[in-house]
Amino acid sequence: MAFDSATSDFTDRHLLGIEGLSPIEITALLDTAERYVGQNRQANKKSELLQGRTVINLFFEDSTRTRTSFELAGKRLGADVINMSVANSSIKKGETLIDTAMTLNAMHPDILVVRHGEAGGTQLLAEKVHCAVINGGDGSHEHPTQALLDALTIRRRRGKLEGLKIAICGDILHSRVARSNIHLLVTMGARVRVVAPLTLLPSSIGKLGVDVFHDMKEGLTDCDIIMMLRLQNERMNGNFIPSIREYFLFFGLDYDKLSVAKPDALIMHPGPANRGVEIDSVVADDFSRSVIREQVEMGVAVRMACLEILAQNLQEERETL
Ligand code: ASP
């Protein structure tokens, strides 16, 4: 395998989260992803960079975009890609995770992409295997490639991240997307706000370097970017909102609430979007403002970049052994 670039500024074996990454590391991942945007728009999208390498997508939780785009990313780089979906109901957590890790490890994969329902599940697995591990989402903890693709989308549209006013709205408490995005955007110098009812905010929110709002119009005032989040019902035990109707009334993004943001403010959503719950259908489909499809496109480029860089790091690590 011939990697044409010199060693990247991102030198870790795994990508388990955004927390703790430096601006230089984040920029290295984004710059590499940028190269793939053009390649993915050509008729021939394929290269041979990861020929002979094996990528296994191991998903303990459902996924549409993340799994598909990792599969596409691996295939476009010439790797052999295998998808394994493990129904949550049939596993004994912990024991099965480690058993699965040991089984897969024996097959000599190069990169494992892991999604797990528990925060820390991916980290635990990474400690047991000899290959590189990418976190495809662990509980409500982190979803690093989502934050990277969001950052790439913003950077391409606005030319920078630093200084932008970015509002992340909705179910912050249960959202790994919110957590990874907050770490990334704060690290890159954006001015991040979260807008949510008290019940959907983690108690530690004050330590994350964001401004907190409970009213959409106050929170969205003068914002450059608005990120909406899905209510993560699958992670809720108990009642966090009075009713969907009331939630939409106060926290759903519609044109009225949007009117206080910058006139060219971009609307983002990691998907899947629940129309009429956190976002009005017409706003989600307003492609003069909504970059939801572009986020999906950037997802493939970002995942190609992560696969490239981690495969390169692993090769260098193996060569020095
Ligand atoms: N797809 C994202 C995730 O896996 C967001 C969501 O599910 O709401 O976290």
Boltz pocket constraint, residues with backbone or C-beta under 6 A from the ligand:
constraints:
  - pocket:
      binder: B
      contacts: [[A, 62], [A, 136], [A, 137], [A, 139], [A, 143], [A, 176], [A, 177], [A, 229], [A, 230], [A, 270], [A, 271], [A, 272]]
      max_distance: 6.0
